Amino acid sequence: MRPLPPKLERPQRRAHSRRPTRRNTRRLLLWRRCWVVYVESIARVDTLSLSGRILYDARIADRVFVQWPQLLGRYPRALCVGRLY
């Protein structure tokens, strides 16, 4: 196997002995607050759908919007917003 010409040689890798700092990690992960908002279907009048119950009970969703006031009795953390188009 022939060596590459000098112009095309790959640079030597440097061993990184430094641990990543919190600042570098935040920059790497794009540390921003994400919101999970779930809007329940207008067809769900009495109960939430399975995905809605999972997000509501596990508190994964920051906001759960329902479109019927009857659902507020069973799910008090939800917000009734009326009909959404």
Helices and strands as residue ranges (DSSP letters): G 6-8, H 22-29, E 37-39, H 50-57, E 63-66, H 71-74, E 79-80
